[in-house]
């Protein structure tokens, strides 16, 4: 007896074939996963709203327009206690961005230096680099922050006995004070000249690369680039009448007046995060350099290249393709570890949000804002590092 598509046996056979089809099963399991996640999210939202109603609390972000009522130790934009909560959160966000950006730059420089120091043929340099990595990598970052804040910076002299540093700078337990620049009306021309100089350096580097590819002749762009970057802005600066002056800090009996002051909270957080993250970056750099075949440097040495040229032209460009992916994770860790600033009173997004939370009682809204801010920062960092990694990747012909 023949089995047709409309017969019961045919329907069971078609159903059995569909169940064993990998594409159908894949779509089915994905649909079930999405339904479960949607149901879980719906449960969380409805349960939260029910609890808020039980506590006679509403959900909304109207409190952001209310008066902040508190001062902040560091603000990159105009701020006072009469400003709104929105302005306070923006100040906290800018402080988070500042410590993250400066910390990433400092950690990268220190990490690369220590990582290359671990591979040094100098016994003392190699052992000191190893000791640095083992010490900072095995201490929680919060303890490192407390060490710099309570164990070092707080013990510095008071403002009236501040340590006088070069360039009219002072270091005390109030922080680091240095001259504050005052820009004249024509300073914009110097900025334009600097942008033009950067563009000129970029085109010179591209021209030198194309020339070397076509003819094999090298054109050393280092001194030319330095001359363009310094010479053009300096020339415009002199022509426009040097539109720049400084407000110098002055040590008084009880405090420092004038200039710009970087508080001890920022200094402690910067030192702790950069030194802690640099210990991990150093190991990434060491592994990346080790990942380059030894024959590459041996071949370059056989061609007569010096050790510095081998590292700069042969080893590091290839090692960067190994270093960049794990380096992204360390940058993300530093950004998220900046939230530990609340422990020493640095006015980052978490500390500012915590004050607003205590005043308004809007815990759910503040936590959502925190999550959104760090999610956006992490995704933006990942996208940039992925783009940079793609630019550094080998292009097959």
N, C-alpha and C positions, 0 to 999 in steps of 0.2 A: 504494500500500500504506500503510495507516494505521500510525502509530507509537504503540504502547501503552507504559504505564509499566513493564511487565515485560519489554519487548523490550530488546535490547542498545542500540539507538539511543536508546530512552527513558531508559535508565540513564545513558548518556553525556551526554544533554541535561540531565538533572537534576543530574549532577555538575558540568557546565560552568556551569550557572546558580548552583549553590552557590559555586563558586570565584569567580565574578564578583560575588557578593553582598557589599556593603561590610560589613555586620554580621558575616557569617561570616568574612571575611578579618580583620576587626578582632579577633574572638575568637581566631582561629587565631594571629595574630602575638603577641597578648598571652600566650597559653598558651606559645608557644615562648620568649618572653622570660622568663617566670617559670621555666620548666624550665632555661634556660641560667643564670639567676641562682642558682637552687637548687643546680645542679651546681657552679657556681663556689664558692659558700659551702661546700658539702660538701668540695670539694677543699682549700680553705683550712683547714678544721677538721681533716680527716684528716691533712693534711701537717703541721700544727702539732703534733698529738698524736704523730705518728710521730717528729718531731724531738725532742720532749720525752722520749719513751721512749729514743731513741738517746743522749740526754744524761743518762739515768738521773734524770730529773726528773718529778715528778708535777704534776698540775693541780688546784688547789683554793684556797680562800680561808681555810683554817684558820690561816694565818700572821697573820691580822688579830687573833687573840686573843693573840698573843705580846706580850712586853714591848717597848715602843718603844725605850727606851735612849738617847734623845737629847732635848735641850731645844729649845724654840721661843722665838723672840724676842717673839712676840705671840700671845696666846691669849685668846679671848673667853669661854672656859669653863675651869673648873679643869683644869690639866694639869701633869704632871711627867714626868720620864724613866721613872718606874715605871708610867705609864699604858700602855694597850694601843695597838697600831697602829690599831685602829678609832677610838679617841679622838683619836689624832694626825691621822688623815684627816678627822675631823669638824672639828677645829680648822682644818685647812687649807681645808676647804670653807667654813667660816664666814668666814675671812679673805678668800677669793675673793668671797663674796657681799658682804662689807663694801666692798671696794675697787671692785667692780662697781657697787653701788648708789650709793655716794658719788660715784664717777667719772661715772656717768650724769647725776646731778643737777647736778654742777659743769659738765660739758661742755654740758649743755642750756642752763644759764643763760649761760655765756660765749658759746656759739654763737649764741644769740638776740641777745645784745647786739652781738656783732661783725657778725652778719648785717644787723641794722638799721643799724649804724654804716656799713656799706658803702653804704647807700642815703642816708646823711645828706647834706644840702645844705652842711654844713660841710666844706670842702676838706681840712683837717687830719685830722678824724675819719675821713673816707672813705679817705684815703690810708694812715693808720695801720692801719685795719682791713684794707685790701687787703694791706699789707705783712705783717701778722700771718698772714693766710690763706696767702699765697704761701710764707712761711718754714716754718711748721709742716707744711703739707700736702706739702711736697717733701723732708722729712727723715724717714728711717725711724724708727718709734717706739722701737726699741731704742736708737738714738743719743740720742733725746730723754731717755730714762730715764737713760742714762749721764751726760748733761749735767747734769741736776738732781742726781743722786746724787754723782758724782765732781767735778763742776765747780762746784757751788754749796753743797750741804748739808755735804759733808765739810770744806769750807773755813771753815765757821762756827767761832766761838770754842769752846774747850773748856768743859766743864760749870762749872768754877770761875769762868770769865769769861763766863758766859752772858749773852745780851742780855736785859735786864729789860723785858718787855712789859706793857701794861696788864692789869688784873685778876689780878695776882700770877702772871703767866705768864713762862716763860723759854724762850729759843730758843738751842740750841747744836748742836754736831755730834752730840750724843746724841739730838736730836729736839726736839719741842715739849712742854714740861711745863706743865700748867695745873691749877687746883684740881679735886679730885675730889669730887663730891657724896656726902654721906652721908644717906640717907633715914631718917626716923624711922618709928615704928610707924603713925602716922596719915597717912602720905603717900599711902596708897591712896585716901583720900577726895578728895585733890586730883586724882588721876588720873581718878577717876569724874566729878568736876566738869568736867574738861577734855573727856571724851567727851560729856557732856551738852551742853556749850557747842558742840562741833563739830556735834552733831545739831541744836541750836537754830539755828545759822548756816545749815545746809542747808535747814531748813524755812522760815526767813525769806527765803532767796534764792528758793525755789520760790514762796512767797506773793507776793513782789515781782514775779516774772516773770508769774504769772497775773494779778495786778492790772494790770500794764502792758498785757498782752494784751487784757484785758477793757475797760479804761477809757482806756488810752493815757497814764496818769499814771505817771511814774517815781518810784521809791522808792530812794534811794541807800543801798545796804546796806553800803558799805565801813566807815564809822565805827561803824555798829551792830554789824557783825560783829566788828570789832576790840574794841569795848567788851565784847561777850559773851565772846569768847575770852580776854580778859585779866581782865575784871572778875569773872566767876564763879569761876574757879580761884583768883584772888587772894583773894577773899572767904573761900572755904573754907580757904585756906592760913592766913589770919589767925585764923579762928575755931578751927582745930585747934591753935593755938599755934606756928605756923611750924616744922613738923617737918622741917627741913632745915638741915644744916650742911655745912662744906667742910673737906677735908683739903688744906692748901696746900703746894705744893712749896717746899723750902728748899734753897738753893744751898750745898753744902759745898765742901771743898777739892778733892775729886776727882770728885764726882758730885752729882746732885740726888736728894734724898730726899722722899718723900711725893708726893701728887697723882697725876695720871695723865700718862703719858708716851707720846706718839705717836712711834714710831721714825723715823729718817731714811729707812728703806726704804719705809715706807708713804707718807711725804710725797713722796718722789721719784716713786714710782709714780703717786700721785694727780695730781701736777702734770703729769707727762708724758702720761698717758692722757687726762686731761681737756682739756689744751691741744691735744694732737694731734687728738683726736676733734672738739673744738669747731671746728677749722678747716674740717672737712667739713660740720659742722652749719650753720656760718655760710653756706656756699654754698647749702645746701638751703633755709635760711630766706630768703636773698636771692632765689633762684629762685621760691620760693612766693609771696613778696610781689609779684614782677614778674609772676607768673601771674594776678594779680587784675586785671581790666579797669580801665584808668585812669578810665573813665567812672563807676565806682562811687565813687571818692573825689571826683571832680568834682561828681557829683550831691549827695553828702553836704555838700560845701563850699557848694554853692548853697543848701542848706537852712539854712545858718548854723552847722553843726557846726565845732568847733575841730579843729585837726590831731591833737591827742592823742585826742580822742573818735573821729575818723575812723579812726585806726589801731586803737584798742581795740575799737570796735563794728562797723566795716565791713571793714577790710582784713584784720586778723589772723584773725578767725573764718573768712573764706573762704580765706585762705592756709593755715590749718592743715590743710584737706582735701587740699592739695597736699603739705604738709610731712611729714605723719605717715608715709605709706608708705616713703619713702626713709630717714626718721629711724630706722625699725626696723632697717634694715641697719647703721647706725652704732652703735646700741646693741649689736647682736650682735657687731660688730667689737671694740667696747671690752671686752665680756665675754671674748672669745677672746684679745685682746691682753693681758689680765691675766696670762696664763700666762708672759709675759716677765719676771714678777717673780722667776723663778729666777735671772736674771742678776745681781741685786743682793741676793739672799738673803732676800727677803720670803717668809714662810712661807705660801704659798698651797697649793692642792691639788696642783699640779705639783711644787713644791719638796719638800713633805712626802712625796709619793709617790715622788719620786726617791731620797730618803734610805732609805725602806723598801725600795725596789727594790734598792739597793746592799747592804743588810743581809741581805735574804732571798733575793735572786736570782729573785724571782717577776716577771719582766718582763712576761709575757703578761697575768697577772692585773691588774697595776698599770695597764697600758695600757688594758685593758678598763674599769677603774674610771674612768680619765680620760675616755675616750670617752663613757661613760654619763653622767657628771656634766655635761660640757659639752653633751651632746645634750639632757639634761633642762632645763638652764638656758636653752638657745637656744629650745627649743620653748615653754617657759613664757613667755619674753619675747615670742615671736612671737604666742602666743595672747592675751596681755594687750594688745599693741599692735593686733592685729586687732580686739579688742573695743572698744578706745578709738577706733579709726578708724571702726568702725561707729556709735559713739555720735556722732561728729562729722560723719558723712555727712549730706548733704541728704536730707530726707524729703519725697518728692513727695506732694502732696495728691491 
